[in-house]
Amino acid sequence: LGFAKVVNDKTYTLCGTPLYLAPEVILSRGHDKGADYWSLGCLMYEMITGQTPFYDHNIDQITLFKRIVHGRYRFPKSFSDEASDLIAGMLANKSTQRLGCLASAERDIKEHPFMKEINFGKLGKRLLKAPWVPRLRDPLDASCFESWDHLDDKETTGNYKTLSSKEQDIFKHF
């Protein structure tokens, strides 16, 4: 979700976060914008549930990729019929059957009943008011994000040895 590339036909570049990769990317079959619609479907699922559709606690990457390629995910009972229908369409295993890749292209997504409240014209022009705006103390305030401090390596954080003059000389031209 953080990469951009102009693709006229297909690309075979493998990059991205594993939890959001489309089956055709994993299988190196070449992919186009359909992989982006897949990733958007994963993101929408995560925004509703708090986790991606193929995630499982302590899942390894091979098992994750198998679940993605075989389309193994479930909708919680709390999902609306409209949300389930839209996301299932975006997570179609074959990109030729995926919403966004059909004859009406992205209109199939924009005109889906789940999206009925969104005025895409105003959204594109940035005229819609955000439903929630965080209050920040300063530009570097990260209080609205969960803490990842528990992942810090406690044994190496702050235990850096100062380089000797000889070691520093190695880097004098950098």
LINPE-V853400 format. One record per residue. RES is the residue in three letters. PSI is psi in degrees with one decimal (* if undefined). BURIAL is + if it has 16 or more other ideal C-beta (glycine too) atoms within 10 Angstrom, else -. Layout:
res: [RES:RES]
psi: [PSI:PSI]
burial: [BURIAL:BURIAL]
//
This chain:
res: [LEU:GLY:PHE:ALA:LYS:VAL:VAL:ASN:ASP:LYS:THR:TYR:THR:LEU:CYS:GLY:THR:PRO:LEU:TYR:LEU:ALA:PRO:GLU:VAL:ILE:LEU:SER:ARG:GLY:HIS:ASP:LYS:GLY:ALA:ASP:TYR:TRP:SER:LEU:GLY:CYS:LEU:MET:TYR:GLU:MET:ILE:THR:GLY:GLN:THR:PRO:PHE:TYR:ASP:HIS:ASN:ILE:ASP:GLN:ILE:THR:LEU:PHE:LYS:ARG:ILE:VAL:HIS:GLY:ARG:TYR:ARG:PHE:PRO:LYS:SER:PHE:SER:ASP:GLU:ALA:SER:ASP:LEU:ILE:ALA:GLY:MET:LEU:ALA:ASN:LYS:SER:THR:GLN:ARG:LEU:GLY:CYS:LEU:ALA:SER:ALA:GLU:ARG:ASP:ILE:LYS:GLU:HIS:PRO:PHE:MET:LYS:GLU:ILE:ASN:PHE:GLY:LYS:LEU:GLY:LYS:ARG:LEU:LEU:LYS:ALA:PRO:TRP:VAL:PRO:ARG:LEU:ARG:ASP:PRO:LEU:ASP:ALA:SER:CYS:PHE:GLU:SER:TRP:ASP:HIS:LEU:ASP:ASP:LYS:GLU:THR:THR:GLY:ASN:TYR:LYS:THR:LEU:SER:SER:LYS:GLU:GLN:ASP:ILE:PHE:LYS:HIS:PHE]
psi: [-3.9:10.9:152.3:141.2:137.3:123.0:115.4:-31.4:-87.6:158.5:158.5:14.1:130.8:106.6:148.7:172.8:125.3:-38.8:-15.9:1.5:135.9:155.0:-40.6:-25.8:-47.0:-40.2:2.3:41.4:0.6:143.2:162.7:-151.9:-17.7:-32.9:-32.4:-38.9:-36.7:-50.9:-39.3:-40.4:-41.7:-42.8:-42.2:-43.3:-45.6:-37.8:-28.5:-40.2:-24.0:-3.9:159.0:158.9:-26.4:2.2:144.3:144.7:129.6:26.8:137.4:164.8:-37.6:-45.4:-40.6:-49.2:-36.8:-42.3:-40.6:-50.5:-35.6:-1.1:38.7:98.5:163.9:151.8:132.9:157.1:-22.9:-12.6:137.6:160.0:-38.8:-44.5:-44.0:-44.0:-45.1:-50.4:-38.6:-37.5:-34.3:-21.0:25.1:130.9:-35.5:123.1:-24.9:-14.0:5.0:139.4:135.1:-21.1:-0.4:-174.0:-35.3:4.4:-134.3:-15.5:-30.0:-32.6:-49.1:-33.1:5.3:144.1:-31.4:-27.8:9.0:-27.3:-11.8:126.6:98.0:-26.2:-49.7:-37.0:-45.7:-30.1:4.4:40.4:-5.8:141.5:134.5:136.5:-22.2:130.8:119.0:148.8:118.6:141.7:-35.0:172.2:-20.4:6.9:118.1:21.7:-16.8:-3.0:148.0:153.7:137.9:15.1:-28.7:-15.2:-8.6:140.7:104.1:-23.5:-23.3:-17.9:119.1:0.8:46.6:133.2:135.3:136.3:145.0:167.9:-40.7:-42.6:-37.8:-33.6:-29.7:-31.3:11.0:-24.3:3.9:*]
burial: [-:-:-:-:-:-:-:-:-:-:-:-:-:-:-:+:-:-:+:+:+:+:+:+:+:+:-:-:-:-:+:-:-:+:+:+:+:+:+:+:+:+:+:+:+:-:-:+:-:-:-:+:+:+:+:-:-:-:-:-:-:-:-:+:+:-:+:+:+:-:-:-:+:-:+:-:-:-:+:-:-:-:+:-:+:+:+:+:+:+:+:+:-:-:+:-:-:+:+:+:+:-:-:-:-:-:-:+:+:-:-:+:-:+:-:-:-:-:-:-:-:-:-:-:-:-:-:-:-:-:-:-:-:-:-:-:-:-:-:-:-:-:-:-:-:-:-:-:-:-:-:-:-:-:-:-:-:-:-:-:-:-:-:-:-:-:-:-:-:-:-:-:-:-]
//
